[in-house]
Amino acid sequence: MDGVNLNGRKFVMVSSTASAVDPDSPTEFLYWEADGVVWGSYTGDTVTHGRFVGTRDGADVSISYAHALKAGGKAGGQSSSRVERGEDGLLRLVEEFRFDGDDTLHVSVCAEVPAP
């Protein structure tokens, strides 16, 4: 995945082992990237607003995140994602993550939203 930059790309969650994904209001992620550092924001589904920051090395992205929950409260944790290119040419992020205070490993898949 060298030569691919996540800067300005939007993704939507299509599946997650941590919660059901609402297809009408999936969590949306906006990524930025420069010099191997990634950061961004996300909202939707069960999240009021969230932020993440981390690093990228080739196809591997490692981040820490924190978000506010629509049901009240907050959550945070760490994740490792693999950037893949789908048959349609768009990117996918396959993420393994854990919430702080919980050793359960979760997996989610996010699909890139084509630019208008």
C-alpha positions as CSV (number, residue, x, y, z in Angstrom):
1,M,0.0,0.0,0.0
2,D,3.0,2.3,-0.4
3,G,2.1,5.3,-2.5
4,V,-1.5,5.3,-1.2
5,N,-2.3,8.2,1.1
6,L,-5.3,8.2,3.5
7,N,-5.4,12.0,3.6
8,G,-9.0,13.3,3.1
9,R,-10.5,9.8,2.6
10,K,-13.9,9.0,4.1
11,F,-14.9,5.5,5.3
12,V,-18.1,4.0,6.7
13,M,-18.3,1.0,9.0
14,V,-19.9,-2.0,7.3
15,S,-19.4,-4.6,10.0
16,S,-18.2,-4.9,13.6
17,T,-18.1,-7.6,16.2
18,A,-18.5,-5.0,19.0
19,S,-22.0,-3.8,17.9
20,A,-24.6,-4.1,15.2
21,V,-24.0,-1.6,12.4
22,D,-27.0,0.6,11.4
23,P,-26.9,0.5,7.6
24,D,-28.9,3.8,7.5
25,S,-26.5,5.6,9.9
26,P,-23.2,3.8,10.0
27,T,-20.2,5.3,11.8
28,E,-18.3,7.6,9.3
29,F,-14.6,8.1,9.6
30,L,-12.6,11.0,8.1
31,Y,-8.8,10.3,7.8
32,W,-5.9,12.6,7.5
33,E,-2.3,11.6,6.9
34,A,1.1,13.3,6.7
35,D,4.7,11.9,7.1
36,G,3.5,8.6,8.5
37,V,1.1,10.1,11.1
38,V,-2.6,9.6,10.8
39,W,-5.4,11.3,12.6
40,G,-9.1,12.0,12.2
41,S,-12.6,12.0,13.5
42,Y,-15.7,9.8,13.5
43,T,-19.4,10.0,14.3
44,G,-22.7,8.1,13.7
45,D,-24.4,4.9,14.8
46,T,-23.5,4.6,18.5
47,V,-21.0,7.5,18.6
48,T,-21.7,11.2,19.2
49,H,-18.2,12.2,18.3
50,G,-14.8,10.6,18.3
51,R,-11.1,11.3,17.6
52,F,-8.1,9.1,16.8
53,V,-4.4,9.6,16.2
54,G,-1.6,7.1,15.3
55,T,0.9,6.0,12.8
56,R,1.0,4.2,9.5
57,D,3.7,1.9,8.1
58,G,2.8,0.6,4.6
59,A,-0.5,-1.2,4.9
60,D,-0.5,-1.2,8.8
61,V,-2.2,1.6,10.7
62,S,-2.0,1.7,14.6
63,I,-4.1,4.2,16.4
64,S,-5.5,5.2,19.8
65,Y,-9.0,6.5,19.9
66,A,-11.6,8.1,22.3
67,H,-15.3,8.8,21.7
68,A,-18.5,9.8,23.4
69,L,-21.4,7.4,23.3
70,K,-25.0,8.4,22.3
71,A,-26.2,6.2,25.2
72,G,-24.0,8.3,27.5
73,G,-20.5,7.8,28.7
74,K,-17.3,7.5,26.9
75,A,-14.9,4.8,25.5
76,G,-11.4,4.6,24.3
77,G,-8.8,2.1,23.2
78,Q,-6.3,1.0,20.6
79,S,-6.5,-0.6,17.2
80,S,-4.5,-2.0,14.4
81,S,-5.8,-1.8,10.9
82,R,-4.7,-3.3,7.6
83,V,-5.3,-1.2,4.5
84,E,-6.6,-3.2,1.5
85,R,-7.7,-2.3,-2.0
86,G,-11.0,-3.9,-3.1
87,E,-11.8,-5.2,-6.5
88,D,-13.7,-1.9,-7.1
89,G,-10.4,0.1,-6.5
90,L,-11.6,1.6,-3.3
91,L,-9.8,1.1,0.0
92,R,-11.0,-1.0,3.0
93,L,-9.8,-1.0,6.5
94,V,-9.8,-4.3,8.4
95,E,-9.4,-3.3,12.0
96,E,-8.7,-5.3,15.2
97,F,-9.4,-3.3,18.3
98,R,-9.8,-3.4,22.1
99,F,-11.5,-1.0,24.4
100,D,-9.6,0.2,27.4
101,G,-10.3,-2.0,30.4
102,D,-11.6,-4.9,28.3
103,D,-9.4,-7.7,26.8
104,T,-11.9,-8.7,24.2
105,L,-10.6,-8.5,20.7
106,H,-13.1,-7.0,18.2
107,V,-12.9,-6.8,14.4
108,S,-14.5,-4.2,12.2
109,V,-14.5,-3.5,8.4
110,C,-14.8,0.0,7.0
111,A,-15.2,0.7,3.3
112,E,-14.1,3.9,1.5
113,V,-16.8,6.2,0.3
114,P,-16.1,7.3,-3.3
115,A,-15.3,10.9,-3.8
116,P,-18.2,12.9,-5.3
